[in-house]
Each structure stands twice: as C-alpha cells, then as structure tokens.
C-alpha cells in the first residue's frame, strides 16, 4: 500500500488518465509512485526497475497480460462476438443501469500514450467499453473490494481489437490507454450523470508510465 498525505483532488471528464482541473467533487489521493504496464503475455506481477532517479521514488512495473474471461472475472466480463439469434446467456453482459438514465455514446480520446496518474471507480453502474478501431488498448484495474489502489492489488490487461469489456460496479479502472498513431474512438455505456455524481478518483500524484 502506498502511504502518504491525503489531500483533495478535483476530477474531470470520463476516465483516467485525465487532468483534474475542473472541480466537481472531493476525492482522496496519496503519495506519488511510478508504474509501468509492460508488454503482452507474462503474468501480472510487480517488480522494481533498476536505475530510477525520479526524486527518490522507485520505478515500478505492472506487467500486462492478454485479457480472457477467466483472468478478468474479478473485475468484469469480456464480451466477444456471438452468432445472431442466440438467446441471452452467461456470455452476455450483466448490466446494472437501473439507478439513472443510461447513456451510450462514442467517446473520442486524444492520442495520449500509455500513461495514467489517477484511477477511478463508479459505484452504482456497470460500464461497457470497447474500441471501434483495429488497435489493441490497455486497462489497469483493481477490484471493487479495494479501498486503496496500489501496486499489490492492481492488474493490467491488453485488450485486442474486437473485444469489449464490462466493468463490475465499483471496479477501479485507469484507461482506456493506448499508444497508436492517431486518436481512438471507444463505445461507452454508463449513466448520463456517471461522471458528475458517481466519479470516485484515487490520485497517485504523479504521471504513471506504461512501457510495453
């Protein structure tokens, strides 16, 4: 667990990473650390990178794994294509959209690289995300049972084109994260006021680097 002084953080927009410049509500933050999400394959693990000289902090690596239904189950569901006409079943997204007006839209994210400084959760709604373009993207997550996100309880996933995800209510998430030649569009299903009344932000206090 990262320990530090708690101070207010202003939140903005839809999803981490973001600049918290426009105040909407007060959140908690903690000390600054550096994180990397590294590569595809391998296991989700934490290692200390050698040779860091970032003002006395350690450069940490959060290794990304390719997403599948089993490894993502604690955080949400993987939604893959199915044949037309199939009845509702276990592979369909189990949605919680009954606490407000559902909002489905295409979210355009500017080219931002693989970095994040905050991680957020939405307590009263599931959220579905997926790229509308042919590039892989990344998401860092922590379980809804986590009160203080840290290197020990975060995981990172590589999500290939054509795969959508549903986040359980309360799942911490930083992303979508990507390093493509252009901006990317993402389909997003949440509530109309999710980012105003249900935006809970944990600020690491420093830009977190993701190095594939």
C-alpha atoms as one frame of an Amber mdcrd trajectory, in Angstrom:
protein
   0.000   0.000   0.000   1.219   3.457  -0.809   1.151   5.692   2.228   1.066
   9.470   2.138  -0.800  12.625   2.962  -4.437  12.732   1.893  -5.489  15.842
   0.012  -8.470  16.915  -2.163  -8.395  16.083  -5.847 -10.591  17.718  -8.455
 -11.988  15.356 -11.087 -12.861  15.895 -14.720 -14.187  14.031 -17.712 -14.888
  10.348 -18.207 -11.964   8.100 -17.363  -8.398   8.057 -16.157  -5.960   9.233
 -17.371  -7.173  12.840 -17.058  -6.209  16.263 -15.917  -8.092  17.037 -12.738
  -8.567  20.709 -13.491 -12.317  21.380 -13.201 -13.617  20.776  -9.644 -16.656
  18.582  -9.318 -16.265  16.815  -6.006 -13.600  15.996  -3.445 -11.624  12.739
  -3.610  -8.671  11.201  -1.858  -5.133  10.963  -3.133  -1.847   9.647  -1.842
   1.891   9.744  -2.489   3.441   9.625  -5.909   4.763   6.431  -7.465   5.804
   5.384 -10.956   4.152   2.383 -12.618   4.796   0.596 -15.883   2.455  -1.702
 -17.768   4.819  -3.851 -19.752   4.278  -5.907 -22.860   1.807  -8.620 -23.705
   1.834 -12.072 -22.218   3.536 -12.970 -18.971   1.898 -12.752 -15.570   0.530
  -9.835 -13.628   3.320  -9.053 -11.214   5.171  -6.187  -9.591   8.894  -5.650
  -9.999  11.218  -2.800  -9.091  13.025  -1.301 -12.065  16.694  -0.578 -11.589
  18.309   2.774 -12.208  15.410   5.050 -11.326  16.330   8.554 -10.238  12.874
  10.136 -10.090  13.155  12.289  -6.972  13.712   9.351  -4.700  10.776   7.254
  -5.937  11.009   3.749  -7.379  10.042   2.982 -10.955   7.630   0.065 -10.654
   6.389  -2.261 -13.382   2.890  -3.615 -13.627   3.072  -6.353 -16.242   0.107
  -6.618 -18.616  -1.496  -9.913 -19.607  -3.734 -10.686 -22.560  -7.319 -10.485
 -21.365  -9.612 -13.506 -21.229 -12.860 -14.363 -19.450 -11.159 -16.147 -16.576
  -8.435 -13.680 -15.634 -10.735 -10.656 -15.960 -13.630 -12.213 -13.999 -12.824
 -10.460 -10.661 -13.136  -7.085 -12.407 -15.797  -7.574 -15.068 -16.749  -9.526
 -18.158 -15.132  -9.988 -21.547 -17.735  -9.517 -24.280 -16.877 -11.240 -27.555
 -18.899 -11.661 -30.762 -21.601 -14.322 -30.880 -23.902 -15.655 -33.577 -27.009
 -13.678 -34.396 -30.153 -15.152 -32.847 -28.524 -16.645 -29.770 -30.592 -16.267
 -26.600 -29.408 -14.291 -23.588 -26.876 -16.312 -21.608 -23.760 -16.345 -19.481
 -21.585 -14.729 -22.138 -23.817 -11.638 -22.327 -23.032  -8.531 -20.299 -24.866
  -8.451 -16.962 -25.728  -4.769 -16.789 -26.678  -2.545 -13.862 -28.302   0.548
 -15.359 -31.301   0.998 -13.033 -30.075   3.963 -10.989 -30.326   6.610 -13.674
 -30.706   7.295 -17.376 -28.457   5.021 -19.479 -26.043   6.794 -21.778 -24.452
   5.121 -24.803 -22.018   7.155 -26.858 -18.821   7.005 -28.874 -16.013   8.527
 -26.837 -13.122  10.014 -28.811  -9.857  10.011 -26.851  -6.907  12.074 -27.970
  -3.586  10.385 -28.540  -2.198  10.194 -25.023   0.388   7.448 -24.871   0.491
   4.747 -22.229   0.366   6.714 -19.014  -2.028   7.449 -16.173  -1.944   9.377
 -12.930  -5.339   8.543 -11.456  -7.623   5.562 -11.188 -11.398   5.830 -10.783
 -14.477   3.781  -9.973 -18.224   4.147 -10.435 -20.151   2.593  -7.550 -23.692
   2.450  -8.931 -23.294   1.406 -12.561 -21.619  -1.191 -14.706 -19.620   0.263
 -17.576 -19.015  -1.181 -21.028 -16.047  -0.104 -23.125 -14.617  -1.196 -26.445
 -12.618   0.247 -29.289 -14.319   0.847 -32.622 -10.949   0.654 -34.392  -8.430
  -2.056 -35.167  -5.891  -1.410 -32.433  -5.205  -3.070 -29.105  -5.530  -0.994
 -25.928  -4.772  -1.334 -22.229  -6.656  -1.072 -18.971  -5.320  -1.086 -15.403
  -7.870  -2.256 -12.846  -8.380  -3.111  -9.203 -11.255  -4.967  -7.582 -14.258
  -3.137  -6.146 -13.279  -4.513  -2.718 -10.067  -2.430  -2.778 -10.142   0.783
  -0.732  -6.601   1.958  -1.547  -5.341   1.075  -5.031  -1.699   0.017  -5.017
   0.880  -1.978  -6.938  -0.070  -5.025  -4.889  -3.746  -5.041  -5.862  -3.779
  -3.582  -9.393  -3.702  -5.679 -12.561  -3.181  -4.651 -16.182  -4.736  -6.147
 -19.293  -4.110  -5.899 -23.022  -7.416  -5.846 -24.892  -7.300  -6.791 -28.590
  -9.450  -5.268 -31.350 -12.989  -6.633 -31.467 -13.166  -7.354 -27.722 -15.326
  -5.266 -25.416 -15.352  -5.294 -21.621 -17.956  -4.754 -18.935 -16.665  -3.453
 -15.614 -18.440  -4.578 -12.451 -19.910  -1.833 -10.295 -17.088  -0.318  -8.261
 -14.178  -1.724 -10.283 -11.256   0.706 -10.244 -10.022   1.453 -13.762  -7.359
   3.543 -15.468  -7.913   3.697 -19.172  -8.559   3.143 -21.985  -4.819   3.507
 -22.550  -3.231   3.243 -25.982  -0.199   4.232 -27.999  -1.430   4.417 -31.576
  -0.533   6.814 -34.400  -3.875   8.597 -34.010  -6.777   9.326 -31.664  -9.073
   6.399 -30.870 -12.852   6.048 -30.560 -14.463   3.897 -27.861 -18.055   2.795
 -27.407 -19.076   3.644 -23.851 -22.207   2.568 -21.932 -22.787   4.065 -18.477
 -25.324   6.524 -16.956 -25.970  10.088 -18.032 -24.606  11.509 -14.747 -21.882
   8.938 -14.007 -19.054  11.431 -14.325 -20.794  14.025 -12.154 -22.364  12.105
  -9.249 -20.503   8.773  -9.291 -16.924   9.677 -10.148 -14.597   8.434  -7.396
 -10.957   9.225  -8.061  -7.753   7.999  -6.451  -4.775  10.186  -7.405  -1.280
   8.706  -7.386   0.026  12.266  -7.594   2.484  11.555 -10.429   2.277  10.543
 -14.039   2.403   6.735 -14.176   4.402   5.438 -17.127   3.316   2.391 -19.120
   6.145   0.899 -21.169   5.128  -2.013 -23.427
